[in-house]
C-alpha cells in the first residue's frame, strides 16, 4: 500500500482521479450499503475503461490490511490512502469517473444516491443525465412487478404486512385492484401503503414513507427506488454478488438476496425486544447478526418505530455487534466504542460496532455521548 499521507476527509472527484490515474493497482474497499456499493461499481467501471487494474469489495468493516495495491480507496470509510466519506458517495464517484475519461452509468449512480437517502433532482447534473430513462408515475417504488412480492420485501417501507407475503396479499385483495394498474389504481395502492406505514408508527414515518411513493419507473429493476433497494440488500447479505451487479454483470440470485434481506430485516424488527431510554431506542434482535441486517433494522426502527432520535440495534444473544442510526450516529458510535473498548466504523447517520463486551455499558456510553 502507498505510504503517502492519508486523507481523513472526503476526497473530491478531481483528487481521487489524480490519485489513481497512474496507479499500477488500486484496491476499492467500500462499506456495506447501497450508496457505497454503487460508488464502488461506478469507479470500478471507470478503472476498467482506463486500464487501471483493481480489486473491489464491500463489507461492514472494511479492512486496512496489507496489500500490494499502490492506492487503497476507502468508499464510505477513511480506510485507505484516499477516502470518500461525504454522501452521496455515488455522485462523487460519478464525477471522478468522468475525470478519468469514462462515460459512467447515471442510473447506477442515481440509484446509489437514493439508497443513501438522497432525493432525485437534488443533484441536477446527475439527475438530468438519467432523466431520459425514467418516467415518474403514481404508486410505490418496487424492484419487481408482482405487488405482493414487492411490498412484502421492500425495505423502503415498514408496515404491518411487511415481511409476510400472505398478509400483503390480503391487504392488496381489499383494494380490488385491476390486473393492469392505471394511474388511479397506483394512487389507491400508494394510499394504502402510506396509511399502513404510519399506523401505530413514530412521527418520522410520514416523512420516511415518502421515499417509496411516486416512483421513477425505469431501469433494470422496475423503478429507481427498487434498484436502490436491491443494491442496498445485496451489499448487506451477498456483497460479492452485489459487486458483480454494480460492475454491470447479471449475477444469479440478486432478487432472492433482496427477498432474504427484506424478510430478515422486517422479521427481526417485528420480533425484537425493545427498550426506550432517554435519547436512545434499543432494538435487541435475538438472531445471529450474520443472519439479520442490523443496519437495515436500525434504519427501519428509526424511521417507523423509535420515539427517540437515536436507535441502536443489537444482534445475537450476547449483543456483541450493533448498528446505530440517527443524526450523528457514526460520531456517537465512535465515542461510545472508544469508551467501552469496542470497534466502530460507518459514516454520518449510520455506525457499526463490534466486539461489544457489555451491551448495557455501550448503551450507557451512547447516552453519555448524546
N, C-alpha and C positions, 0 to 999 in steps of 0.2 A: 504494500500500500504506500501511496505517496507520503512523504514526510512533510509536505507543505503545510503551512499554518492552517488550522481548521477554522471554518466559519460557524459561528454559533447562532447566526441569524439566517433567515431565508435568503438564498442567493437569487438575484434577479435573473431573468432569462438570458441576458447577454453574458453574465458572468458564468452561468452554468455552461452555456455553449462554448465559451472560450476555454473553460477548464477541461472539457472532454474532446475538443476538436482534434487535437494531435495525440490523444492517448492511444497507447497500444492495446489496452484492455480496460474496460470500465465495468464496475460492479454496481448494479442498481439494487438497493435494499429499501423496500417500502413497508410501511405499516399495513396491517390487515384491515383495510376499509376501502370502500368503492372509489373514493376520490384518489387515494394513493395508487390503487391498482390501475385505474385509468391513466394516471400520470406516468406510471412505470411503462404502460403499454405505448403511450404516445412517444415517450423518449426512446424506448427500445426500437420502435419502428424507424425513428429518425436516425438512430445509430446504424441500423441495418442499411438505410439508404446511403449514409455517409461512409459505409465500410468501416465502422468502428466496432471491433469485437466487444462483446458484452456478455454478462451473466445477469439475470433478473430474478428476483424473488420477493415475496411479501410474507410477513409474519407479524404476530402480535408484539414480539420483542425482537426487532431486527438486531442482528449481531454485528459487532465491530471486531470481527475476528481477523486473524492474519490471512492475507490473500495476495495473490500475485497481481492483482489489479493495480494499474497506475493511478486510477482515480476511483474512489468509492463515493457514490452519490446517495445520500440519505433522502428518501422521499417520505415526508411526514415525520421525520426524526432527524436529530442532529448527528446521528451516527454517520461517520464518513468524513471525507475531505470537503465536500460541497453538500449543502443541505437545502431542501425545500421544506419549509415548515408553515408558511403562511398560506391559508387557503383562499380560494380554491386552488389546490395544487395542480389540477389538470389545466387550468388556464395558463399558469406559468410554464408548464411543460409544453403546451401548445406553442407558446411564443418562442421557447428555446428550440423546439423542433424547426420552426420557421427560420431561426437564426442559423441552423445547421443545413439549411437548403432543402428541407423536406416540405412536402405538402401534406400536413397532418390531417387526420380524420377529425373534423369538428364535432361530429356526433358523439364519438367516443369521449372526447374531452368535455363536451357539454354534459353528457350523462354522468361523468365523474364529478363534475361540479355540482350537479343536482344531488348526487349521493352524499356530497359533503355539506348539503343544506342550502346551496345557492338556488336562487330563483331564475329561470331562464329570462334573459333580457337584461339582467343586471350587468352583464359584461357584453356590451353591444357588439364589438367586433366578432367575438366568438359566436354569439347567438346569430348574428347576421350570416355568418359562414355556414351555419347548419340549418337556417330557416327554410331554405328551399326544399329540404327533405322532410319537413314537419308540417303538420296541419292541426291546429288547436280545435278541440271539439268538447262538447259536454261529456260528463261521465267520470270514470275512475281510471287512474293510471295503473295498468296491469301489464305483465310481460307475456300473457297468454290470452287466447280468445275465449277459452272456457271460463265463464264468470265465477262459477263455484270454486274451481281450482284456483283462480287468480285471487279472489277475495279471501279465501281460507289461508293462503300462504304469503300474501304480500306483507312486508313489514313497514310499509308506508302508513299503515293504519293498525290500531289495536282496538277491537270491539268484542262484544260477547260471542260472536261467531268465529273469531279468529283462531286459526289452527284446527278447526273442525269442519271438514268438508260437508258432513251431513247437516250440521247446524246452518252452514252457509247456504246449502241447497234449500233448506226450509225457509230461510229468510228471503231468498230470491223467489220462491214459489208464491209467497204472499204478495209480491209485486205483480205477478201475472204478465211478465214481460213478453213481447213478441219474439219469434225466432230471430228475426233480423232487427237489430236495435236502430231506431231512428233517434233524432235529437231529443224528442220528448221522453223516450224510454231511457236514454242515457241520463237525462236530468232526474228522472224518478229514481234510478239506481244511485246516483250521486247523493240525492237527498236521504235515501235510506241509510247509506253508509255513514254520512255525516251525523245523522241522528243517533245511530247505534254507537258511533265512536265517542260522542260526548255524553252518553248516558252513564251516570254514576262515575264520571271521569273528573280529572283535575281541570282547573281553569285554563291550562295550556292546551287542552285537547282541541278546542275550537280552532285555534291557530294551526296546530300540528296537522289536523286532517286536511287542511287546505292544500298541503303538498300532494295529496293524492287526487285532487279534484281538477276538473277541466284540463285533461291531459293533452300533451302534444303527441299526436299519433304519428307513427313512422319509426324507422329504424329496424334493427334485427329482432327486437322483442316487443312488437306491437306499439309500444309507447315509449317516450323518453324516460318517464318515471319508472316504467317497467325495466328498461335497460339499466337504469341506475340501481334498482333493487337487486337485479341479477348480479351486477358487478360487486355490490356490497356483500351479497350472500357468498359468492364464490371466494372472495378474498378471505372470508372468515372460516369456511368449512372445507374448501378444496383449493387452497392457494395456488397449487401448481396448475390445476385446470384453469383457474382464474387468469394466471399469467398467459397461458396459451390463448385464451379468449381475447385478452387485451392486445395480444400480438397479432390478432386478425385471423386466427385459426378457428375451426368449428369443432372443438373437442366434444366427445360424448359426455353425457351426464350433467350438462350445465343446468338444465331445468330441474333435474332430480335433486341436484345440490341446492338449488333455490327453494324447492319444496321442503327439503330436510331442514334447511336453515329457518324457514318461516315456522314450521311446525315446532321445532325445538325451542325457538325464542318465545312463541306465544304460550306453549305449554309450560315452559319454565317460569314465565311471569305469572300465569294464571294459578300455578300451584306453589308458588314461592311463599315462604314465611316473610312477613314484612314487619318493620318496626319504625316508628316515627320518633325522631329526636329533634332537638332544636336546630334547624337548618339542614338536617340530613335525613333522607329516607333510605332505609336499609332494606334490600331485597335479597333474601338468602335462598338460593336455588340449591336444592339438595343434590342434584345430579352432578356428575363429574364435570369440571369446567371445560374439558376437552370435548364433551358431548353437547354443551349448551353455549351459544354465542353470547357471552356475558356482556359484550359491548352493545349488542342489539337489545338485550334485555334491559340494560341500564337506560338506553335511549328511549325505548318504548315506555318504561316506567316513568321517566322524567316527563315525557310528552302527555301520557294518558292516565297516570295513576298517582304521581307524587304531589303532595301539597307543599313540599319543601323545595328549595332551589337547587339542592344537590342530591343526586342519587348514587348510592354505591351498591352494586350487585356483586354478591359473594357466591363463589361456586364451590361445591363439594362439601362433605360433612365437616371438614376442618376449616373450610373457608380460606384456603391457602392462596387463592387468586381472587382478584376483584377487578371490576371495571367501574369507573367513576364518570358520571355525566352531569353537565351543568355548566354555568358560567365559571370560567377559570378552573375547570375541573382538573386539567393537567397540572397546573401550578400547585393546586391544593393537594393533588395526589402525590406529587413530588415531595412536598413539605411533610405530609403525613408519613410517607415511606421513609424519608430520612430520619424522622423521629422514632420510627419503630424498627429500623433495620431491614426494611423491605426494599424492593427494587421497583422503579416506576418508569414508564415510557408513555408516549402519546403526544397530543398537541391540543391546544386551545380548549375545546369543550369536552374532550374525552381523554381519560387517563387509564392506563392498565397497570396493575400492581401484582407482583408475585412474591413468593417467599414471605408471606404474612404469618407470623408466629401466633399472634393473638388478634382475632377479629375485633374484640372489644377495644383493645388498645389502639388499633388502627382507626376504628370509628371515632374514638375519643380524640385522636390526633387530627382527624379531618375537621371535627367540630372546633377544635382549638385554632385550626388554620383559617377558618372562615372569617 
